[in-house]
Amino acid sequence: MLDHPFQLTLRGPSLSRPPRGAESVQYVTYAGLVETDPSGLAFYDRLAELTLRGAPGRLHGASSFAQLDALRELEIFDLGKLDSAHWPADWPQLEGARIHGLRRVDANASKASLATVPDVRVSGVRSDEWIEANLHNPFREWDADDQTFGRRACAARKKAKTRATKLGAQADRRTPGRP
């Protein structure tokens, strides 16, 4: 098989097997994940860097990560439920992991599973209530770059949505900027 050091980006509601002929790709990103199981990742034979981005989403069957014995870097964003209680206890090659936007109940289990990994960064730990309140908020991830700005953006969106809801049917009769 040929060595494929380029990055493959796939979009969809779930993780899938690699496209035929791309099994040796080393850098893979999946985006738009909703309900997903990482078992299809076992078909990558040289996967070194993996990024998973939720829409937001959930991950099931996390024990399949154990099959990724060449994985060096793992990034997970906005997958609120990680099934971290079933993560592998050992990550032989993993050098770094970055996880943002997970449930508070999954944070400790994730950190414990990644205890042997030299560089682990967990941020954006959320309560179930926060996740429910901001599930459809387009600014929910902004705090990954700047916590204060992200918090303010989420609050502004919530305030705008509340005001728009109060306007109801009158909203289309008003011109923006006019009383």
C-alpha positions as a printed NumPy array, in Angstrom:
array([[  0.   ,   0.   ,   0.   ],
       [  1.052,   3.529,  -0.651],
       [  1.781,   5.96 ,   2.161],
       [ -0.735,   8.836,   2.218],
       [  0.564,  11.694,   4.407],
       [ -2.181,  14.113,   3.289],
       [ -5.284,  14.958,   5.319],
       [ -8.663,  13.431,   4.595],
       [-11.76 ,  15.319,   5.744],
       [-15.118,  13.589,   5.797],
       [-18.447,  15.129,   6.716],
       [-21.549,  13.384,   7.911],
       [-23.616,  12.415,  10.848],
       [-21.46 ,   9.38 ,  11.716],
       [-17.957,   7.976,  11.421],
       [-17.482,   5.676,   8.504],
       [-14.889,   3.338,   7.13 ],
       [-12.252,   5.047,   5.001],
       [-13.055,   5.374,   1.311],
       [-11.603,   2.477,  -0.65 ],
       [ -7.916,   3.061,  -1.294],
       [ -7.558,   5.595,   1.541],
       [ -6.88 ,   3.094,   4.34 ],
       [ -3.295,   4.364,   4.742],
       [ -4.197,   8.018,   5.2  ],
       [ -2.502,   9.292,   8.345],
       [ -4.454,  12.489,   9.099],
       [ -8.248,  12.281,   9.277],
       [-10.948,  14.754,  10.293],
       [-14.602,  13.884,  10.641],
       [-17.004,  16.831,  10.949],
       [-20.727,  17.157,  11.496],
       [-20.934,  14.113,  13.751],
       [-24.245,  13.476,  15.505],
       [-24.583,   9.875,  16.727],
       [-21.422,   7.97 ,  16.035],
       [-19.38 ,   4.872,  16.81 ],
       [-15.608,   4.951,  16.145],
       [-15.36 ,   1.252,  15.199],
       [-14.959,   2.158,  11.506],
       [-11.651,   3.847,  12.348],
       [-10.011,   0.441,  12.798],
       [ -9.872,   0.168,   8.991],
       [ -7.259,   2.957,   8.858],
       [ -3.96 ,   1.117,   9.142],
       [ -1.677,   4.145,   9.709],
       [ -3.924,   6.701,  11.399],
       [ -1.638,   9.085,  13.292],
       [ -3.814,  12.165,  13.835],
       [ -7.566,  12.148,  14.304],
       [ -9.975,  15.055,  14.738],
       [-13.643,  14.494,  15.546],
       [-16.064,  17.436,  15.398],
       [-19.628,  17.12 ,  16.578],
       [-22.595,  18.975,  15.214],
       [-22.906,  18.698,  18.353],
       [-22.949,  14.973,  18.822],
       [-22.455,  11.825,  20.849],
       [-19.865,   9.09 ,  20.684],
       [-20.717,   5.447,  21.452],
       [-18.447,   2.398,  21.544],
       [-15.343,   4.278,  22.644],
       [-13.563,   1.004,  23.399],
       [-12.789,   0.813,  19.653],
       [-10.176,   3.553,  20.148],
       [ -7.948,   0.749,  21.5  ],
       [ -7.513,  -0.511,  17.922],
       [ -5.779,   2.725,  16.875],
       [ -2.294,   1.684,  17.936],
       [ -0.489,   4.236,  15.707],
       [ -2.524,   7.239,  16.895],
       [ -0.291,  10.122,  18.084],
       [ -2.737,  13.052,  18.29 ],
       [ -6.439,  13.08 ,  19.128],
       [ -8.715,  16.11 ,  19.023],
       [-12.395,  15.993,  19.925],
       [-14.699,  19.001,  19.721],
       [-18.346,  19.345,  20.653],
       [-19.135,  15.691,  21.214],
       [-21.04 ,  16.189,  24.45 ],
       [-21.334,  12.528,  25.378],
       [-18.075,  10.641,  24.938],
       [-18.74 ,   7.227,  26.462],
       [-15.451,   7.881,  28.271],
       [-16.084,   5.114,  30.817],
       [-15.301,   2.682,  27.98 ],
       [-12.156,   4.368,  26.683],
       [ -8.971,   2.299,  26.513],
       [ -6.831,   2.275,  29.657],
       [ -3.647,   2.491,  27.584],
       [ -2.755,   4.708,  24.631],
       [  0.714,   3.426,  23.626],
       [  1.646,   6.014,  20.97 ],
       [ -0.623,   8.918,  21.873],
       [  1.422,  12.067,  22.517],
       [ -1.385,  14.584,  22.857],
       [ -5.121,  14.916,  23.242],
       [ -7.284,  18.006,  23.071],
       [-10.925,  17.705,  24.075],
       [-13.33 ,  20.634,  24.097],
       [-17.013,  20.754,  24.895],
       [-17.682,  17.588,  26.855],
       [-20.092,  16.82 ,  29.66 ],
       [-18.858,  17.369,  33.194],
       [-19.578,  13.72 ,  34.051],
       [-17.263,  12.587,  31.22 ],
       [-14.382,  14.945,  32.085],
       [-12.87 ,  12.961,  34.964],
       [-13.215,   9.613,  33.189],
       [-11.577,  11.069,  30.065],
       [ -8.677,  12.502,  32.056],
       [ -8.199,   9.185,  33.889],
       [ -8.149,   7.255,  30.604],
       [ -5.577,   9.662,  29.184],
       [ -3.382,   9.732,  32.327],
       [ -0.376,   8.21 ,  30.51 ],
       [ -0.564,  10.726,  27.641],
       [  2.074,  13.489,  27.991],
       [ -0.028,  16.435,  26.741],
       [ -3.748,  16.421,  27.578],
       [ -5.906,  19.554,  27.353],
       [ -9.53 ,  19.384,  28.404],
       [-11.588,  22.563,  28.107],
       [-15.183,  23.662,  27.776],
       [-16.465,  21.184,  30.352],
       [-20.253,  21.556,  30.384],
       [-23.128,  20.647,  32.646],
       [-26.028,  18.772,  31.078],
       [-28.139,  21.892,  31.685],
       [-25.695,  24.119,  29.766],
       [-25.579,  21.676,  26.857],
       [-29.387,  21.545,  26.691],
       [-29.711,  25.347,  26.861],
       [-27.061,  25.939,  24.176],
       [-27.534,  22.923,  21.944],
       [-28.559,  25.057,  18.955],
       [-26.568,  28.152,  19.859],
       [-24.177,  28.857,  16.964],
       [-21.746,  30.555,  19.38 ],
       [-21.429,  27.614,  21.801],
       [-17.862,  26.817,  20.686],
       [-16.508,  30.349,  20.724],
       [-15.212,  30.021,  24.256],
       [-12.582,  27.569,  22.982],
       [-10.694,  30.63 ,  21.713],
       [-11.728,  33.189,  24.347],
       [-13.856,  32.218,  27.362],
       [-15.163,  35.7  ,  28.137],
       [-16.031,  36.495,  24.525],
       [-17.692,  33.088,  24.052],
       [-19.772,  33.477,  27.209],
       [-20.894,  36.953,  26.125],
       [-21.754,  35.757,  22.607],
       [-23.912,  32.939,  24.016],
       [-25.67 ,  35.361,  26.372],
       [-26.302,  37.885,  23.555],
       [-27.787,  35.173,  21.352],
       [-30.054,  34.002,  24.171],
       [-31.224,  37.576,  24.799],
       [-31.878,  38.179,  21.086],
       [-33.806,  34.919,  20.77 ],
       [-35.957,  35.799,  23.803],
       [-36.757,  39.233,  22.355],
       [-37.543,  37.81 ,  18.914],
       [-39.831,  35.207,  20.459],
       [-41.709,  37.935,  22.36 ],
       [-42.237,  39.863,  19.121],
       [-43.791,  36.806,  17.504],
       [-46.022,  37.686,  14.538],
       [-45.256,  41.393,  14.936],
       [-41.629,  40.82 ,  13.955],
       [-42.285,  41.023,  10.2  ],
       [-44.157,  44.358,  10.572],
       [-41.27 ,  46.178,  12.206],
       [-38.379,  47.685,  10.323],
       [-34.974,  47.074,  11.942],
       [-33.744,  50.195,  13.732],
       [-37.225,  51.755,  13.96 ],
       [-39.51 ,  51.77 ,  16.993]])
